[in-house]
C-alpha cells in the first residue's frame, strides 16, 4: 500500500496545476502578440520591395518607348491625336496602352485598336487582361471597373482591369491661387495629356522630376486610410487614363483641391497602402519613398518638368 500511495503522490507532483496551465497559455499569448507585429512588418517590407521592383519595370518601359520614338508616352490621349503607333480616332488610351510591348505583352499590343476607344467593346480582349506588373502587392489584387462603378464607359456590359501606378500629369493651377504652391514657368509633368514629351523638355532635371507614382485601390474610394462605401474613385482601369491630377486634397480626403499631396485620397491623387508614404520613381530611374507629411509645395516642384524650381528630395 505504501508503494501505491507513493506512486500517486509522485503523479500528482509531476502533473500541471490549473494555475500553471493558465500561466503557460498567458505566456504563449504574450509571445504571439509580440511576434505578430514583427511578422506583419516583415511582410509589408517584402510587399514594398516588390512594389519598388514593379515601378522600376514600368520606368524602364517608359525609357524604352523614349529610346524607340524619341518621346515619352502620354499619360492620357483624347482624339484626334497622332501617336507613333498611329492615329487615335477615338480617345481614352492611357499610358500602358503605349507600354505593352516593353512590358512583355506584345500580344496585347498587337490586339489593341488605336482607332477605337480604350473602353469600347473592340478593346475588351486587352482591357480585361489583369496585368500583375501594374498591381501593388499591398493592394487588393485583380480588381475591376464595371458599369456599377463607371456607367458612362461600361454601360454596355464591359469592364476594365485595374492598376495601381500612374503618372502625375500636372499640378493644378488652382493650388497657386490658394497660395500653397509656388508660381512656376510650367505646371505640366513628364507624362502629360495629349503631349509627347522629349527629354530636352525636362529642364528641371531627370533626378528632380517625378515619372510614376502610386494611386492604389481604385475603383474603391479610400480617404486617409478609410474605405468610403458606395462612392467610387475614377480612372482605375490600366488601359485608360492612368493619371493623377495633382490637385491634392484636404487632410481627410473629402475636398479637392487641398494641401495634402499623399495618402489622403486615391481619387486621382497619390495614394498607397504602405504606412507613412508612397513609392515614387523619378525620370532617372531612382525610386524614393515620399513621406505622407510632404508639403504640397515641395511635391509640386517634383512634378513639374520645366517649372524652374529647385528642390531637395525628402
Buried (B, 14 or more C-beta within 10 A) or exposed (E): EEEEEEEEEEEEEEEEEEEEEEEEEEEEEEEEEEEEEEEEEEEBEEBBEBBBEBBBBBBBBBBBBBEEBEBBBBBBBBBEBEBEBEEBEBBBBBBBBBBBBBBEBEEBBEBBBBEBBBBBEBBBEBBBBBBEBBBBBBBEEEBBBBBEBBEEBBEEEBBBBBBBBBBBBBBBBEBBEBEBBBEBEBBBBBBBBBBBBEEEBBBBEBEBBBBBBBBBBBBBBBBBEEEBEEEBBBBBBBBBBBBBBBBBBBBEBBBBBBBBBBBBBBBBBBBBBBEEBBBBBBBBBBBBBBEBEBBBBBBBBBBBBBBEBEBEBB
